[in-house]
Amino acid sequence: MVEPYVVFGEKVTVEDGAVIHSFSHIVGAHIGKGVSVGPFARLRPGTQLGDGSRIGNFVRSKKR
């Protein structure tokens, strides 16, 4: 499920069951099954979130 006001850039993959909350900005990231992101999260290129991960509000991540 993708809530309103989410920005997707290039090369983003989102698997089934993921929830992307409002005002998140995602570029070049892989989001696994059942992941929860945001609100107000920023995922930069190279971010890989494994199945069941959770990224909270106002979090910024980048390549590991």
C-alpha positions as CSV (number, residue, x, y, z in Angstrom):
1,M,0.0,0.0,0.0
2,V,1.3,3.4,-0.9
3,E,-0.2,6.4,0.9
4,P,-0.6,9.8,-0.8
5,Y,2.3,12.2,-1.4
6,V,5.0,9.6,-1.8
7,V,7.8,10.4,-4.3
8,F,9.4,7.5,-6.3
9,G,12.6,8.2,-8.2
10,E,14.4,5.9,-10.6
11,K,15.2,2.2,-10.0
12,V,12.8,1.5,-7.0
13,T,11.5,-2.0,-6.4
14,V,8.7,-2.6,-3.9
15,E,7.6,-6.2,-3.0
16,D,4.2,-7.4,-1.9
17,G,2.8,-6.3,1.4
18,A,5.0,-3.3,1.9
19,V,3.5,-0.1,3.3
20,I,4.9,3.3,2.3
21,H,3.5,6.1,4.4
22,S,2.9,9.6,3.3
23,F,5.6,12.1,2.4
24,S,8.3,9.5,1.9
25,H,10.9,10.0,-0.8
26,I,12.5,6.9,-2.4
27,V,15.2,6.7,-5.0
28,G,17.2,3.6,-6.1
29,A,16.0,1.4,-3.2
30,H,14.8,-2.1,-2.8
31,I,11.9,-2.6,-0.4
32,G,11.2,-6.2,0.7
33,K,8.0,-8.0,1.6
34,G,6.1,-6.6,4.6
35,V,8.3,-3.6,5.0
36,S,7.0,-0.4,6.6
37,V,8.5,2.9,5.6
38,G,7.9,6.4,7.0
39,P,6.1,8.8,7.1
40,F,8.6,11.4,6.1
41,A,11.4,8.9,5.4
42,R,14.1,9.4,2.7
43,L,15.6,6.3,1.1
44,R,18.6,7.1,-1.0
45,P,20.2,5.0,-3.8
46,G,21.5,1.7,-2.7
47,T,19.2,1.2,0.3
48,Q,18.1,-2.4,0.7
49,L,15.4,-3.2,3.2
50,G,15.0,-6.9,4.0
51,D,11.6,-8.6,4.5
52,G,9.7,-7.3,7.6
53,S,12.0,-4.3,8.2
54,R,10.7,-1.0,9.6
55,I,11.9,2.5,8.9
56,G,10.4,5.1,11.1
57,N,9.5,8.7,10.6
58,F,12.2,11.3,9.6
59,V,14.7,8.5,8.9
60,R,17.3,8.9,6.1
61,S,19.1,5.9,4.8
62,K,21.7,5.2,2.1
63,K,23.8,2.3,0.7
64,R,25.0,0.0,3.4
